Amino acid sequence: MNYLTYSYLLTPLHTGASTQAGNLLGIVREVQTELPLIPSSSLRGKLRSVLESIPEIKAEASTFFGERINDGQQPTEGEVWFADASLLLFPIASSSHQFLWVTCPLWLSRWSRWLRNDELNEAIQRWQSILLTEGKKAITSASGKQIYVKGAIFNENEIIRIQPKDAVWDFFKDLPKGNNILGLRNKLVILSNQDCSALVEIGLQREVRIALDPEEKIVFKGSFRLEEAIPSETLMFFPWGTKPAKDNSKTKKARESLIRVLNDRLQFGGLEGLGRGWSENKTVAINAHQGE
C-alpha cells in the first residue's frame, strides 16, 4: 500500500546543513534545483524514533523499520519506505494580500505523478501553456486588479483568474488547512518554475545566532552564524509505502500506529528546543504502484 503525507509547517523548519559557507548554516537542498527538501532519512529516523518510543510496539516497530546491526548480527530489510519531502505551496509576503501561496508546474507535476490524476495532469499542462506561450505571468485566485508578490507586481492584463467554483479546487481538497489559515480560493498564485524558484530563495527565513560573553554581554569571540529555515505556513508532501511481508500480522500494530502518527502533529528537523519543525500532517492512500 502506498500513501501521500502532507506536512503543513506550523513553525519554521531547519533541515540540517548541506552547505556551510562562512557563517551561513544552510538547509538541505536538491542538487538539480536547489529547492529545499526534507531528506527521506530524516523522515524515516524521526518516525522510527516515535514508534519505538511506544513501549507496547517497540519490538514490532524495530522489525517494521528493519533491525539494526546488533552484537554482530546483520541488519534486516524493513517493511516500509519513504521518499524525500518536496515543496507544494510556499508562502510569500504580499503588500496587497498580506501573504499568498505560490506554486508552479514543476511542483504540481511532482505531486501529480504520485496521485496519477489525469484531470490534474491536463490542468497542469494548460497552466504551463498559459505561462509559457500566452504571455501571462500568473494564474491566481487572488482578487484585485494588481497582485503584489514580494517585489513583483502583476497587472490585470498579465493574470488569468481561477474562479471560486472552478473544478480545479477538487484537486486540493485533501490538503491540511493549517487551522483554517490555508485559504487557497483567495490566495493561490501559480507562477513559472523560474519565478517560483527565485521567490523561494527570497522567502527563506534567515536568522542570526550569536553567543554572548557572560561577563560583558557582547558577542563572545566573534561567535555568530546565519541560519536558514523553511518558513511556517509552507506545505510539503512526501510519498511512502509499506512492503508486503511474509506475515503482516507480526507488524500490524506498527503499521496502524504509523498511519495514526502521520495524521497528527510532528516535529521534524533540528533546533527542536527552539520549537522549530512542528507540522500538521495528513495522510491519504494512493495507488502509485502498478504492481498493486
N, C-alpha and C positions, 0 to 999 in steps of 0.2 A: 504494500500500500504506500502511496506517495502523497505528500502534503505540501502546502504553501503556508508559511507562517509570516504574518505581517507584524512588524515591530514599529509602533509609534513612539518616538522618543519623548519622554516626559521631562528629561533633563539632558544637558549636553553629554555627548559620548566621546570619550577618548579611547581609541582602539589600539594604542601602542604605537611605537615609532618604527616606521620603515626606513626613515632617514633622519639624520641629525646634522644640520648644517649650522656651525657656530653654536649659538644658544637657542636655536629653534628645535623643539622636540615635536616632530611631525607625527602624522597619523598614517595608518596603513592605507596604501592606495593601489589601485590596479596598475599594472605595468603599462598597458597599452593606452589607457585613457587618463590615468592619474586621478580618477574619481575615488572618493572614499569608499571603504567597504568594511565589513566585519568578517575576519577570516573564519572559515569553517572550523578550524582548530580551536578558536576561541569559543565559538558556539558549542561545540562538542564538549570541550573541557568544562564549561560552566554547567551545562545540563547534566553531565555525568556527576559533577560535584553535588548538584541539587538532589538528584535521585539517590545517590549513595549516602546522603545525609539523612534519609528516611530509614530508620532502623529496621522496620519490618520488611523492606525490599532491598536492603543494601547488597546482599549476596546476589540476588536476582538481577539487580542493576549492573553489577560487575560482569555478569555473563552477557547481559544485553548489549553493553558497550564494548565488550571484549576484555578478557583477563589480561592484566599487566604482567610484565616479567617479574617473577617472584620465586626466590630460592632456586634459581637455575632453570625454572620451568619456562617454556616458550610462551609468548603471548598468543591469545586466540583471537580469531576474527569476530567482530561484533555483529549484531543483527540490525544495526541502524547506520545510516549515512547522512551527512549534512553537506550542503554546498555553501559558498560564501553568501553573505547578505549584501544585496545591492540597493542602490537608491531607486525609489519610485516617485516620491514627491519631496521637494526641497523648499523650505520657507525662505522667502526673500522680502526684505523691507520694501514698503511702498508708501510714498507720501500721499497717494490718492486712496489707498485701501488698507493702511496700517501695515499689513503684510499679505503676501499672496503665495500660493504654492505653484512652483514651476515644475514642469516635466518636459520630456522630449521624445521623439520617435525611438531613439535608441533605448531609453529606459523602458518605455512601454512595450517595445518589441521583445526585450529580455523577459519581461513579465508575461507577455502573451505566449511565448514559446513553451512555457510551463502549463499555462491554462489551456492551450490548444483550442482557442475560441476563434472560429472563422470570422464571425462578425467583428470581433475586436481587431483581428488582423486587417480586415477591409477598412475599418475606421482609421487605423494607424497609417495605412498606405495612402488614404485620402488626405489625412492631415500632413503627411510628409510631402505629398504633391503640392498642397497649398503653400507650404513654407518654401519649397524649392523652386517651383515653376510659376507660381501665380503672383509673386511679388508681395506676399503678405508676411508680416513679421511675427504675428502672434495669433493664436486661436484661443479664445478666452470666454469664460462665463462671467467675468467681472463687468460691472456696469460702468458707464461713464464714457464721454467722448474721447478722453485721453486716459491711458493706463500707465502709471509710473511704476517701473520695476528697478529698484536701486537707482542707478544713474541714467537709465534709459527711459524714453518717453515713446509710447506707441499711440499714434493718432488714429482717428476713426477709419480713415481710408487704408490703414495698414493692418486692420483687425478683422478677423472672422469670428462671429459670435456662436457660442454654444448655448442653446436655449434651455430654460429650466425643465421643459418637458421632452427634451431630446432623448432618444432611446439609449444614447451612449452612457447615460448615468447608471444603467443596469450593470455595466462593467465594474463599477466602483462600489457596488452595494455591500461587498464583504469586508471592506476596509474598516479597521478600528476608527472610532470617531474622535479619540483624544478628549473624552469628556465633553463631547459636542462642540469642540473647537474647530474640527475639520469641516468647514463649510464649502465644499468644492463647487456647489452650484452657484456660488457667488465669488469664488476666489481661485479658480483654476486657470493657469496660463500654460499653454503648450507652445514651446519655442523650438527653434532649430537646435540640433545637437551641439553646435559650436557655441551658441548663445547660452545654453543651459550650463555647459561646462565652465564658461567664463564666470557666470553668476555664482556657481558653487564655490569657485576659488575666492571670489569676493566675499561670499556669505559664510565661510567657515568661521567659527568662533576662535579667537586668539586671545590668550590671557598671559600676562607677565607674572611669573612666580619669583619671589625673592626670599632670601634668608636674612633675617635681621640680626645684627650683633646684639646680644642680650644686655650689654652694658650701655652702649651708645645709641641703640635703635637706628642704626644706619645699615646699609646693605653690607652683609658680612663678606669681606674679602672679594667683593665684586660678584657674589653668588646670585645670579639671576638667570632665568630662562623664559622663553616664549613657548607656550603650549598650544597646540591646535586641538580643536574638538568639532565634531559634527553637532550643529545646534539642535536644541529642543524643537519639537514640532515636525522634525523630519520623519518621513515614513519610508521604511526599508522593508524588504522581503527576502526570505530565503527558502529554497526548496529543501526538503529532506524526505526520507522514506525508511521503511522497515524492510528487511530482507526475510525471505522465507526461512524458517528454522525447521529442524527435524521434529521438534516438539514445541510448538508455540505456547503451550500451557505452562512451560517452565519459566517463561518470561512475560506471562500475561499481565501481571500486576505492574511490571516496569513499563510495558507498552501503554497501558491505561494511564499510568502516572505521568508519563511524558506528554501525552495529549493534554492532560489537565494542567500541567505546569506551563505548557505553551499556549494556554488560554488565560494566563494570569500575568501579573506584573513580574518582571525580572530585571536584574541589574547585570549589564554586560560591561566588558572593558576594564580599564584601570581607573584609579582615583576614586574607588568606591567610598572611601572615608569622606570625600568631599561631595558625595551624593551624585556622582557622575554615572551615566549609563542606565538610568531607570527607564523602562519601556513598558508600554501596554501592548500585549500580544494577543493575536487572534489567529487561529489555525483552521484551515479548510482542506478537505480532502480533494485531490486532483487525480486524474487518470493520465499520468505523464509517462508511463512506460508501456510500450507496445506489447510487451510480453505478458502483461497482466490481463 
